[in-house]
Amino acid sequence: MNLDATLDTAEEIRFLSKVSGLVKRLARSTHFTHQELEVVLLLYYKILKNDPDAAGGQISRQQLTTVFDTAFGITDMAVIRRIYAALDGGNSAHVSMETWARMVSLYVRGTLEEKIQYCYRVYDIQREGMIRRDFLMVLMRGCVRQEEGVDEAVKDLVDILMTRLDLDRDGAISFEDYRKSVMGTPLLLECLGQALPDRIHVEAFATTFLVM
């Protein structure tokens, strides 16, 4: 039985044979079974086939941006750029199959600890291991409607967040500050802005593509 009825059986078999080693490796480090990983990687393969900017067997960030919009409901380009940096840590214009699989695993079945580490990477735009007040202002401007008085509103919001998250009162939010705050109150996970797709999009994606 084919995993995907839109693909030729021979083509699907060739693809699955090619990625068998990657499936075995990812099965040890993601939250998916072998069969679920085959579906996730096959989806990547289908995206790749329709990507005019693909290169070296990898989908382009531009194509993945469309997936963020249509499948995950993430449309803010500033957020998406920070997500790319958090996912691969580099400036490549393309995204590997392994990065894709790890991202989907995180979004669909990631633990709170995994999501804490990921979200902090999204927010730590300077890669200092510290989120300072001035960069917190940058993050918060994207969360507040741009209208008269916005700067004062952002400043007030930053003051509240610093009081809530800067546990050691050193003027910056370290990873440990953020982690302890979120472990104590999980609702604070995305208090510095969107970094994950919402539950409705995740459930729709999982129901459509994965063996639940």
mmCIF file of the C-alpha atoms, coordinates in Angstrom:
data_MODEL
# 
_entry.id   MODEL 
# 
loop_
_atom_site.group_PDB 
_atom_site.id 
_atom_site.type_symbol 
_atom_site.label_atom_id 
_atom_site.label_alt_id 
_atom_site.label_comp_id 
_atom_site.label_asym_id 
_atom_site.label_entity_id 
_atom_site.label_seq_id 
_atom_site.pdbx_PDB_ins_code 
_atom_site.Cartn_x 
_atom_site.Cartn_y 
_atom_site.Cartn_z 
_atom_site.occupancy 
_atom_site.B_iso_or_equiv 
_atom_site.pdbx_formal_charge 
_atom_site.auth_seq_id 
_atom_site.auth_comp_id 
_atom_site.auth_asym_id 
_atom_site.auth_atom_id 
_atom_site.pdbx_PDB_model_num 
ATOM 1   C CA . MET A 1 1   ? 0.000  0.000  0.000  1.00 0.00 ? 1   MET A CA 1 
ATOM 2   C CA . ASN A 1 2   ? 1.368  3.393  -0.990 1.00 0.00 ? 2   ASN A CA 1 
ATOM 3   C CA . LEU A 1 3   ? 1.991  6.016  1.658  1.00 0.00 ? 3   LEU A CA 1 
ATOM 4   C CA . ASP A 1 4   ? 0.877  8.633  -0.851 1.00 0.00 ? 4   ASP A CA 1 
ATOM 5   C CA . ALA A 1 5   ? -1.565 7.855  -3.643 1.00 0.00 ? 5   ALA A CA 1 
ATOM 6   C CA . THR A 1 6   ? -0.405 10.850 -5.698 1.00 0.00 ? 6   THR A CA 1 
ATOM 7   C CA . LEU A 1 7   ? 3.045  9.348  -6.233 1.00 0.00 ? 7   LEU A CA 1 
ATOM 8   C CA . ASP A 1 8   ? 4.041  6.548  -8.564 1.00 0.00 ? 8   ASP A CA 1 
ATOM 9   C CA . THR A 1 9   ? 4.717  3.343  -6.610 1.00 0.00 ? 9   THR A CA 1 
ATOM 10  C CA . ALA A 1 10  ? 8.182  2.885  -8.063 1.00 0.00 ? 10  ALA A CA 1 
ATOM 11  C CA . GLU A 1 11  ? 9.094  6.500  -7.306 1.00 0.00 ? 11  GLU A CA 1 
ATOM 12  C CA . GLU A 1 12  ? 7.915  6.147  -3.731 1.00 0.00 ? 12  GLU A CA 1 
ATOM 13  C CA . ILE A 1 13  ? 9.900  2.936  -3.242 1.00 0.00 ? 13  ILE A CA 1 
ATOM 14  C CA . ARG A 1 14  ? 13.051 4.578  -4.595 1.00 0.00 ? 14  ARG A CA 1 
ATOM 15  C CA . PHE A 1 15  ? 12.590 7.540  -2.286 1.00 0.00 ? 15  PHE A CA 1 
ATOM 16  C CA . LEU A 1 16  ? 11.986 5.415  0.824  1.00 0.00 ? 16  LEU A CA 1 
ATOM 17  C CA . SER A 1 17  ? 15.044 3.318  0.037  1.00 0.00 ? 17  SER A CA 1 
ATOM 18  C CA . LYS A 1 18  ? 17.122 6.465  -0.294 1.00 0.00 ? 18  LYS A CA 1 
ATOM 19  C CA . VAL A 1 19  ? 16.029 7.880  3.082  1.00 0.00 ? 19  VAL A CA 1 
ATOM 20  C CA . SER A 1 20  ? 15.978 4.623  5.057  1.00 0.00 ? 20  SER A CA 1 
ATOM 21  C CA . GLY A 1 21  ? 19.209 5.473  6.887  1.00 0.00 ? 21  GLY A CA 1 
ATOM 22  C CA . LEU A 1 22  ? 17.930 8.947  7.827  1.00 0.00 ? 22  LEU A CA 1 
ATOM 23  C CA . VAL A 1 23  ? 14.647 7.433  9.063  1.00 0.00 ? 23  VAL A CA 1 
ATOM 24  C CA . LYS A 1 24  ? 16.511 5.058  11.382 1.00 0.00 ? 24  LYS A CA 1 
ATOM 25  C CA . ARG A 1 25  ? 18.652 7.878  12.742 1.00 0.00 ? 25  ARG A CA 1 
ATOM 26  C CA . LEU A 1 26  ? 15.749 10.291 13.255 1.00 0.00 ? 26  LEU A CA 1 
ATOM 27  C CA . ALA A 1 27  ? 13.667 7.589  14.949 1.00 0.00 ? 27  ALA A CA 1 
ATOM 28  C CA . ARG A 1 28  ? 16.177 7.695  17.803 1.00 0.00 ? 28  ARG A CA 1 
ATOM 29  C CA . SER A 1 29  ? 16.023 11.478 18.246 1.00 0.00 ? 29  SER A CA 1 
ATOM 30  C CA . THR A 1 30  ? 12.457 12.520 17.343 1.00 0.00 ? 30  THR A CA 1 
ATOM 31  C CA . HIS A 1 31  ? 9.016  11.586 18.664 1.00 0.00 ? 31  HIS A CA 1 
ATOM 32  C CA . PHE A 1 32  ? 7.915  9.703  15.544 1.00 0.00 ? 32  PHE A CA 1 
ATOM 33  C CA . THR A 1 33  ? 7.749  6.053  14.573 1.00 0.00 ? 33  THR A CA 1 
ATOM 34  C CA . HIS A 1 34  ? 9.527  4.822  11.442 1.00 0.00 ? 34  HIS A CA 1 
ATOM 35  C CA . GLN A 1 35  ? 6.277  4.927  9.463  1.00 0.00 ? 35  GLN A CA 1 
ATOM 36  C CA . GLU A 1 36  ? 5.424  8.429  10.642 1.00 0.00 ? 36  GLU A CA 1 
ATOM 37  C CA . LEU A 1 37  ? 8.895  9.622  9.678  1.00 0.00 ? 37  LEU A CA 1 
ATOM 38  C CA . GLU A 1 38  ? 8.459  8.135  6.219  1.00 0.00 ? 38  GLU A CA 1 
ATOM 39  C CA . VAL A 1 39  ? 5.291  10.210 5.814  1.00 0.00 ? 39  VAL A CA 1 
ATOM 40  C CA . VAL A 1 40  ? 6.972  13.374 7.147  1.00 0.00 ? 40  VAL A CA 1 
ATOM 41  C CA . LEU A 1 41  ? 9.957  12.946 4.812  1.00 0.00 ? 41  LEU A CA 1 
ATOM 42  C CA . LEU A 1 42  ? 7.714  12.066 1.885  1.00 0.00 ? 42  LEU A CA 1 
ATOM 43  C CA . LEU A 1 43  ? 5.852  15.315 2.458  1.00 0.00 ? 43  LEU A CA 1 
ATOM 44  C CA . TYR A 1 44  ? 9.188  17.163 2.313  1.00 0.00 ? 44  TYR A CA 1 
ATOM 45  C CA . TYR A 1 45  ? 9.944  15.347 -0.940 1.00 0.00 ? 45  TYR A CA 1 
ATOM 46  C CA . LYS A 1 46  ? 6.643  16.500 -2.455 1.00 0.00 ? 46  LYS A CA 1 
ATOM 47  C CA . ILE A 1 47  ? 7.322  20.090 -1.381 1.00 0.00 ? 47  ILE A CA 1 
ATOM 48  C CA . LEU A 1 48  ? 10.801 19.781 -2.916 1.00 0.00 ? 48  LEU A CA 1 
ATOM 49  C CA . LYS A 1 49  ? 9.390  18.618 -6.249 1.00 0.00 ? 49  LYS A CA 1 
ATOM 50  C CA . ASN A 1 50  ? 7.236  21.750 -6.483 1.00 0.00 ? 50  ASN A CA 1 
ATOM 51  C CA . ASP A 1 51  ? 9.929  24.179 -5.361 1.00 0.00 ? 51  ASP A CA 1 
ATOM 52  C CA . PRO A 1 52  ? 11.416 26.174 -8.266 1.00 0.00 ? 52  PRO A CA 1 
ATOM 53  C CA . ASP A 1 53  ? 14.152 27.507 -5.970 1.00 0.00 ? 53  ASP A CA 1 
ATOM 54  C CA . ALA A 1 54  ? 15.245 24.137 -4.576 1.00 0.00 ? 54  ALA A CA 1 
ATOM 55  C CA . ALA A 1 55  ? 18.969 23.403 -4.658 1.00 0.00 ? 55  ALA A CA 1 
ATOM 56  C CA . GLY A 1 56  ? 21.121 20.456 -3.672 1.00 0.00 ? 56  GLY A CA 1 
ATOM 57  C CA . GLY A 1 57  ? 18.061 18.369 -2.819 1.00 0.00 ? 57  GLY A CA 1 
ATOM 58  C CA . GLN A 1 58  ? 16.864 20.925 -0.267 1.00 0.00 ? 58  GLN A CA 1 
ATOM 59  C CA . ILE A 1 59  ? 13.760 23.086 -0.222 1.00 0.00 ? 59  ILE A CA 1 
ATOM 60  C CA . SER A 1 60  ? 14.151 26.859 -0.220 1.00 0.00 ? 60  SER A CA 1 
ATOM 61  C CA . ARG A 1 61  ? 13.259 29.029 2.726  1.00 0.00 ? 61  ARG A CA 1 
ATOM 62  C CA . GLN A 1 62  ? 10.840 30.812 0.426  1.00 0.00 ? 62  GLN A CA 1 
ATOM 63  C CA . GLN A 1 63  ? 8.957  27.558 -0.156 1.00 0.00 ? 63  GLN A CA 1 
ATOM 64  C CA . LEU A 1 64  ? 8.971  26.703 3.544  1.00 0.00 ? 64  LEU A CA 1 
ATOM 65  C CA . THR A 1 65  ? 7.618  30.181 4.275  1.00 0.00 ? 65  THR A CA 1 
ATOM 66  C CA . THR A 1 66  ? 4.550  29.192 2.242  1.00 0.00 ? 66  THR A CA 1 
ATOM 67  C CA . VAL A 1 67  ? 4.216  26.057 4.378  1.00 0.00 ? 67  VAL A CA 1 
ATOM 68  C CA . PHE A 1 68  ? 4.422  28.134 7.556  1.00 0.00 ? 68  PHE A CA 1 
ATOM 69  C CA . ASP A 1 69  ? 1.536  30.218 6.207  1.00 0.00 ? 69  ASP A CA 1 
ATOM 70  C CA . THR A 1 70  ? -0.718 27.456 4.865  1.00 0.00 ? 70  THR A CA 1 
ATOM 71  C CA . ALA A 1 71  ? -0.035 24.603 7.289  1.00 0.00 ? 71  ALA A CA 1 
ATOM 72  C CA . PHE A 1 72  ? 1.042  26.302 10.518 1.00 0.00 ? 72  PHE A CA 1 
ATOM 73  C CA . GLY A 1 73  ? -0.663 29.695 10.401 1.00 0.00 ? 73  GLY A CA 1 
ATOM 74  C CA . ILE A 1 74  ? 2.570  31.642 10.967 1.00 0.00 ? 74  ILE A CA 1 
ATOM 75  C CA . THR A 1 75  ? 2.586  34.665 8.667  1.00 0.00 ? 75  THR A CA 1 
ATOM 76  C CA . ASP A 1 76  ? 4.722  37.350 10.338 1.00 0.00 ? 76  ASP A CA 1 
ATOM 77  C CA . MET A 1 77  ? 7.993  37.484 8.381  1.00 0.00 ? 77  MET A CA 1 
ATOM 78  C CA . ALA A 1 78  ? 9.956  38.828 11.364 1.00 0.00 ? 78  ALA A CA 1 
ATOM 79  C CA . VAL A 1 79  ? 8.836  35.781 13.359 1.00 0.00 ? 79  VAL A CA 1 
ATOM 80  C CA . ILE A 1 80  ? 9.650  33.423 10.481 1.00 0.00 ? 80  ILE A CA 1 
ATOM 81  C CA . ARG A 1 81  ? 13.158 34.852 10.109 1.00 0.00 ? 81  ARG A CA 1 
ATOM 82  C CA . ARG A 1 82  ? 13.812 34.267 13.813 1.00 0.00 ? 82  ARG A CA 1 
ATOM 83  C CA . ILE A 1 83  ? 12.445 30.738 13.496 1.00 0.00 ? 83  ILE A CA 1 
ATOM 84  C CA . TYR A 1 84  ? 14.843 29.971 10.651 1.00 0.00 ? 84  TYR A CA 1 
ATOM 85  C CA . ALA A 1 85  ? 17.762 31.188 12.735 1.00 0.00 ? 85  ALA A CA 1 
ATOM 86  C CA . ALA A 1 86  ? 16.605 29.041 15.657 1.00 0.00 ? 86  ALA A CA 1 
ATOM 87  C CA . LEU A 1 87  ? 16.187 25.956 13.489 1.00 0.00 ? 87  LEU A CA 1 
ATOM 88  C CA . ASP A 1 88  ? 19.530 25.815 11.716 1.00 0.00 ? 88  ASP A CA 1 
ATOM 89  C CA . GLY A 1 89  ? 21.570 28.604 13.279 1.00 0.00 ? 89  GLY A CA 1 
ATOM 90  C CA . GLY A 1 90  ? 22.856 29.712 9.893  1.00 0.00 ? 90  GLY A CA 1 
ATOM 91  C CA . ASN A 1 91  ? 22.082 31.920 6.936  1.00 0.00 ? 91  ASN A CA 1 
ATOM 92  C CA . SER A 1 92  ? 21.481 29.247 4.292  1.00 0.00 ? 92  SER A CA 1 
ATOM 93  C CA . ALA A 1 93  ? 18.713 29.968 1.810  1.00 0.00 ? 93  ALA A CA 1 
ATOM 94  C CA . HIS A 1 94  ? 17.640 26.317 2.018  1.00 0.00 ? 94  HIS A CA 1 
ATOM 95  C CA . VAL A 1 95  ? 16.357 23.926 4.676  1.00 0.00 ? 95  VAL A CA 1 
ATOM 96  C CA . SER A 1 96  ? 17.467 20.297 4.914  1.00 0.00 ? 96  SER A CA 1 
ATOM 97  C CA . MET A 1 97  ? 15.213 17.273 5.207  1.00 0.00 ? 97  MET A CA 1 
ATOM 98  C CA . GLU A 1 98  ? 16.594 16.534 8.682  1.00 0.00 ? 98  GLU A CA 1 
ATOM 99  C CA . THR A 1 99  ? 15.866 20.070 9.907  1.00 0.00 ? 99  THR A CA 1 
ATOM 100 C CA . TRP A 1 100 ? 12.334 19.718 8.528  1.00 0.00 ? 100 TRP A CA 1 
ATOM 101 C CA . ALA A 1 101 ? 11.743 16.429 10.363 1.00 0.00 ? 101 ALA A CA 1 
ATOM 102 C CA . ARG A 1 102 ? 13.077 17.783 13.657 1.00 0.00 ? 102 ARG A CA 1 
ATOM 103 C CA . MET A 1 103 ? 10.927 20.901 13.303 1.00 0.00 ? 103 MET A CA 1 
ATOM 104 C CA . VAL A 1 104 ? 7.759  18.871 12.691 1.00 0.00 ? 104 VAL A CA 1 
ATOM 105 C CA . SER A 1 105 ? 8.590  16.591 15.635 1.00 0.00 ? 105 SER A CA 1 
ATOM 106 C CA . LEU A 1 106 ? 8.991  19.628 17.890 1.00 0.00 ? 106 LEU A CA 1 
ATOM 107 C CA . TYR A 1 107 ? 5.769  21.257 16.707 1.00 0.00 ? 107 TYR A CA 1 
ATOM 108 C CA . VAL A 1 108 ? 3.634  18.135 16.862 1.00 0.00 ? 108 VAL A CA 1 
ATOM 109 C CA . ARG A 1 109 ? 4.998  16.186 19.825 1.00 0.00 ? 109 ARG A CA 1 
ATOM 110 C CA . GLY A 1 110 ? 7.752  18.244 21.417 1.00 0.00 ? 110 GLY A CA 1 
ATOM 111 C CA . THR A 1 111 ? 8.143  18.181 25.190 1.00 0.00 ? 111 THR A CA 1 
ATOM 112 C CA . LEU A 1 112 ? 7.900  21.352 27.243 1.00 0.00 ? 112 LEU A CA 1 
ATOM 113 C CA . GLU A 1 113 ? 11.665 21.263 27.791 1.00 0.00 ? 113 GLU A CA 1 
ATOM 114 C CA . GLU A 1 114 ? 12.309 21.028 24.033 1.00 0.00 ? 114 GLU A CA 1 
ATOM 115 C CA . LYS A 1 115 ? 9.918  23.881 23.348 1.00 0.00 ? 115 LYS A CA 1 
ATOM 116 C CA . ILE A 1 116 ? 11.539 26.031 26.045 1.00 0.00 ? 116 ILE A CA 1 
ATOM 117 C CA . GLN A 1 117 ? 14.964 25.580 24.440 1.00 0.00 ? 117 GLN A CA 1 
ATOM 118 C CA . TYR A 1 118 ? 13.570 26.274 20.967 1.00 0.00 ? 118 TYR A CA 1 
ATOM 119 C CA . CYS A 1 119 ? 11.543 29.350 21.964 1.00 0.00 ? 119 CYS A CA 1 
ATOM 120 C CA . TYR A 1 120 ? 14.498 30.888 23.755 1.00 0.00 ? 120 TYR A CA 1 
ATOM 121 C CA . ARG A 1 121 ? 16.595 30.459 20.587 1.00 0.00 ? 121 ARG A CA 1 
ATOM 122 C CA . VAL A 1 122 ? 13.850 32.258 18.659 1.00 0.00 ? 122 VAL A CA 1 
ATOM 123 C CA . TYR A 1 123 ? 13.839 35.134 21.140 1.00 0.00 ? 123 TYR A CA 1 
ATOM 124 C CA . ASP A 1 124 ? 17.614 35.397 21.674 1.00 0.00 ? 124 ASP A CA 1 
ATOM 125 C CA . ILE A 1 125 ? 18.119 37.271 18.412 1.00 0.00 ? 125 ILE A CA 1 
ATOM 126 C CA . GLN A 1 126 ? 21.626 38.414 19.354 1.00 0.00 ? 126 GLN A CA 1 
ATOM 127 C CA . ARG A 1 127 ? 22.757 34.876 20.287 1.00 0.00 ? 127 ARG A CA 1 
ATOM 128 C CA . GLU A 1 128 ? 24.239 36.178 23.538 1.00 0.00 ? 128 GLU A CA 1 
ATOM 129 C CA . GLY A 1 129 ? 22.487 33.783 25.879 1.00 0.00 ? 129 GLY A CA 1 
ATOM 130 C CA . MET A 1 130 ? 20.913 36.910 27.377 1.00 0.00 ? 130 MET A CA 1 
ATOM 131 C CA . ILE A 1 131 ? 17.836 38.863 26.272 1.00 0.00 ? 131 ILE A CA 1 
ATOM 132 C CA . ARG A 1 132 ? 18.520 42.441 27.272 1.00 0.00 ? 132 ARG A CA 1 
ATOM 133 C CA . ARG A 1 133 ? 15.941 45.196 27.675 1.00 0.00 ? 133 ARG A CA 1 
ATOM 134 C CA . ASP A 1 134 ? 16.741 46.910 24.358 1.00 0.00 ? 134 ASP A CA 1 
ATOM 135 C CA . PHE A 1 135 ? 16.255 43.717 22.372 1.00 0.00 ? 135 PHE A CA 1 
ATOM 136 C CA . LEU A 1 136 ? 13.172 42.861 24.380 1.00 0.00 ? 136 LEU A CA 1 
ATOM 137 C CA . MET A 1 137 ? 11.793 46.181 23.118 1.00 0.00 ? 137 MET A CA 1 
ATOM 138 C CA . VAL A 1 138 ? 12.366 44.926 19.544 1.00 0.00 ? 138 VAL A CA 1 
ATOM 139 C CA . LEU A 1 139 ? 10.497 41.698 20.263 1.00 0.00 ? 139 LEU A CA 1 
ATOM 140 C CA . MET A 1 140 ? 7.588  43.430 21.929 1.00 0.00 ? 140 MET A CA 1 
ATOM 141 C CA . ARG A 1 141 ? 7.091  46.009 19.174 1.00 0.00 ? 141 ARG A CA 1 
ATOM 142 C CA . GLY A 1 142 ? 6.033  43.132 16.966 1.00 0.00 ? 142 GLY A CA 1 
ATOM 143 C CA . CYS A 1 143 ? 3.378  42.117 19.499 1.00 0.00 ? 143 CYS A CA 1 
ATOM 144 C CA . VAL A 1 144 ? 1.707  45.515 19.908 1.00 0.00 ? 144 VAL A CA 1 
ATOM 145 C CA . ARG A 1 145 ? -0.518 47.282 17.376 1.00 0.00 ? 145 ARG A CA 1 
ATOM 146 C CA . GLN A 1 146 ? 1.354  50.107 15.664 1.00 0.00 ? 146 GLN A CA 1 
ATOM 147 C CA . GLU A 1 147 ? -0.597 53.188 16.653 1.00 0.00 ? 147 GLU A CA 1 
ATOM 148 C CA . GLU A 1 148 ? -0.165 56.380 18.640 1.00 0.00 ? 148 GLU A CA 1 
ATOM 149 C CA . GLY A 1 149 ? 1.372  55.779 22.037 1.00 0.00 ? 149 GLY A CA 1 
ATOM 150 C CA . VAL A 1 150 ? 2.847  52.418 21.032 1.00 0.00 ? 150 VAL A CA 1 
ATOM 151 C CA . ASP A 1 151 ? 6.304  53.188 22.439 1.00 0.00 ? 151 ASP A CA 1 
ATOM 152 C CA . GLU A 1 152 ? 4.887  53.852 25.892 1.00 0.00 ? 152 GLU A CA 1 
ATOM 153 C CA . ALA A 1 153 ? 2.788  50.685 25.707 1.00 0.00 ? 153 ALA A CA 1 
ATOM 154 C CA . VAL A 1 154 ? 5.841  48.629 24.705 1.00 0.00 ? 154 VAL A CA 1 
ATOM 155 C CA . LYS A 1 155 ? 7.889  50.142 27.530 1.00 0.00 ? 155 LYS A CA 1 
ATOM 156 C CA . ASP A 1 156 ? 5.201  49.234 30.059 1.00 0.00 ? 156 ASP A CA 1 
ATOM 157 C CA . LEU A 1 157 ? 5.019  45.688 28.683 1.00 0.00 ? 157 LEU A CA 1 
ATOM 158 C CA . VAL A 1 158 ? 8.810  45.308 28.830 1.00 0.00 ? 158 VAL A CA 1 
ATOM 159 C CA . ASP A 1 159 ? 8.801  46.497 32.458 1.00 0.00 ? 159 ASP A CA 1 
ATOM 160 C CA . ILE A 1 160 ? 6.218  43.848 33.332 1.00 0.00 ? 160 ILE A CA 1 
ATOM 161 C CA . LEU A 1 161 ? 8.145  41.094 31.538 1.00 0.00 ? 161 LEU A CA 1 
ATOM 162 C CA . MET A 1 162 ? 11.451 42.037 33.103 1.00 0.00 ? 162 MET A CA 1 
ATOM 163 C CA . THR A 1 163 ? 9.840  41.938 36.537 1.00 0.00 ? 163 THR A CA 1 
ATOM 164 C CA . ARG A 1 164 ? 8.297  38.527 35.787 1.00 0.00 ? 164 ARG A CA 1 
ATOM 165 C CA . LEU A 1 165 ? 11.195 36.837 33.971 1.00 0.00 ? 165 LEU A CA 1 
ATOM 166 C CA . ASP A 1 166 ? 14.438 38.417 35.206 1.00 0.00 ? 166 ASP A CA 1 
ATOM 167 C CA . LEU A 1 167 ? 14.616 36.212 38.274 1.00 0.00 ? 167 LEU A CA 1 
ATOM 168 C CA . ASP A 1 168 ? 18.160 37.108 39.328 1.00 0.00 ? 168 ASP A CA 1 
ATOM 169 C CA . ARG A 1 169 ? 17.549 40.828 38.740 1.00 0.00 ? 169 ARG A CA 1 
ATOM 170 C CA . ASP A 1 170 ? 20.691 41.356 36.649 1.00 0.00 ? 170 ASP A CA 1 
ATOM 171 C CA . GLY A 1 171 ? 18.916 43.422 33.980 1.00 0.00 ? 171 GLY A CA 1 
ATOM 172 C CA . ALA A 1 172 ? 18.653 40.635 31.389 1.00 0.00 ? 172 ALA A CA 1 
ATOM 173 C CA . ILE A 1 173 ? 16.636 37.451 30.840 1.00 0.00 ? 173 ILE A CA 1 
ATOM 174 C CA . SER A 1 174 ? 18.994 34.476 30.760 1.00 0.00 ? 174 SER A CA 1 
ATOM 175 C CA . PHE A 1 175 ? 17.964 31.055 29.507 1.00 0.00 ? 175 PHE A CA 1 
ATOM 176 C CA . GLU A 1 176 ? 17.794 29.809 33.086 1.00 0.00 ? 176 GLU A CA 1 
ATOM 177 C CA . ASP A 1 177 ? 15.577 32.776 34.058 1.00 0.00 ? 177 ASP A CA 1 
ATOM 178 C CA . TYR A 1 178 ? 13.239 31.964 31.175 1.00 0.00 ? 178 TYR A CA 1 
ATOM 179 C CA . ARG A 1 179 ? 13.300 28.205 31.779 1.00 0.00 ? 179 ARG A CA 1 
ATOM 180 C CA . LYS A 1 180 ? 12.493 28.478 35.487 1.00 0.00 ? 180 LYS A CA 1 
ATOM 181 C CA . SER A 1 181 ? 9.682  30.944 34.779 1.00 0.00 ? 181 SER A CA 1 
ATOM 182 C CA . VAL A 1 182 ? 8.079  28.727 32.123 1.00 0.00 ? 182 VAL A CA 1 
ATOM 183 C CA . MET A 1 183 ? 8.490  25.507 34.114 1.00 0.00 ? 183 MET A CA 1 
ATOM 184 C CA . GLY A 1 184 ? 6.648  27.232 36.948 1.00 0.00 ? 184 GLY A CA 1 
ATOM 185 C CA . THR A 1 185 ? 4.007  28.773 34.658 1.00 0.00 ? 185 THR A CA 1 
ATOM 186 C CA . PRO A 1 186 ? 3.855  27.019 31.242 1.00 0.00 ? 186 PRO A CA 1 
ATOM 187 C CA . LEU A 1 187 ? 1.550  29.721 29.872 1.00 0.00 ? 187 LEU A CA 1 
ATOM 188 C CA . LEU A 1 188 ? 4.622  31.986 29.768 1.00 0.00 ? 188 LEU A CA 1 
ATOM 189 C CA . LEU A 1 189 ? 6.185  29.840 27.021 1.00 0.00 ? 189 LEU A CA 1 
ATOM 190 C CA . GLU A 1 190 ? 5.382  32.355 24.259 1.00 0.00 ? 190 GLU A CA 1 
ATOM 191 C CA . CYS A 1 191 ? 5.169  35.471 26.401 1.00 0.00 ? 191 CYS A CA 1 
ATOM 192 C CA . LEU A 1 192 ? 7.876  37.109 24.247 1.00 0.00 ? 192 LEU A CA 1 
ATOM 193 C CA . GLY A 1 193 ? 5.970  36.588 20.994 1.00 0.00 ? 193 GLY A CA 1 
ATOM 194 C CA . GLN A 1 194 ? 4.872  33.777 18.701 1.00 0.00 ? 194 GLN A CA 1 
ATOM 195 C CA . ALA A 1 195 ? 7.433  31.049 18.111 1.00 0.00 ? 195 ALA A CA 1 
ATOM 196 C CA . LEU A 1 196 ? 5.201  27.993 17.648 1.00 0.00 ? 196 LEU A CA 1 
ATOM 197 C CA . PRO A 1 197 ? 2.097  27.245 15.582 1.00 0.00 ? 197 PRO A CA 1 
ATOM 198 C CA . ASP A 1 198 ? -1.151 27.269 17.542 1.00 0.00 ? 198 ASP A CA 1 
ATOM 199 C CA . ARG A 1 199 ? -2.840 24.070 18.703 1.00 0.00 ? 199 ARG A CA 1 
ATOM 200 C CA . ILE A 1 200 ? -5.526 24.121 15.995 1.00 0.00 ? 200 ILE A CA 1 
ATOM 201 C CA . HIS A 1 201 ? -2.980 24.217 13.163 1.00 0.00 ? 201 HIS A CA 1 
ATOM 202 C CA . VAL A 1 202 ? -0.809 21.558 14.804 1.00 0.00 ? 202 VAL A CA 1 
ATOM 203 C CA . GLU A 1 203 ? -3.744 19.180 15.279 1.00 0.00 ? 203 GLU A CA 1 
ATOM 204 C CA . ALA A 1 204 ? -4.936 19.697 11.704 1.00 0.00 ? 204 ALA A CA 1 
ATOM 205 C CA . PHE A 1 205 ? -1.444 19.034 10.361 1.00 0.00 ? 205 PHE A CA 1 
ATOM 206 C CA . ALA A 1 206 ? -0.967 15.924 12.499 1.00 0.00 ? 206 ALA A CA 1 
ATOM 207 C CA . THR A 1 207 ? -4.373 14.482 11.598 1.00 0.00 ? 207 THR A CA 1 
ATOM 208 C CA . THR A 1 208 ? -3.726 14.974 7.912  1.00 0.00 ? 208 THR A CA 1 
ATOM 209 C CA . PHE A 1 209 ? -0.198 13.628 7.630  1.00 0.00 ? 209 PHE A CA 1 
ATOM 210 C CA . LEU A 1 210 ? 0.691  11.439 10.607 1.00 0.00 ? 210 LEU A CA 1 
ATOM 211 C CA . VAL A 1 211 ? -0.307 8.085  12.044 1.00 0.00 ? 211 VAL A CA 1 
ATOM 212 C CA . MET A 1 212 ? -1.763 9.189  15.370 1.00 0.00 ? 212 MET A CA 1 
# 
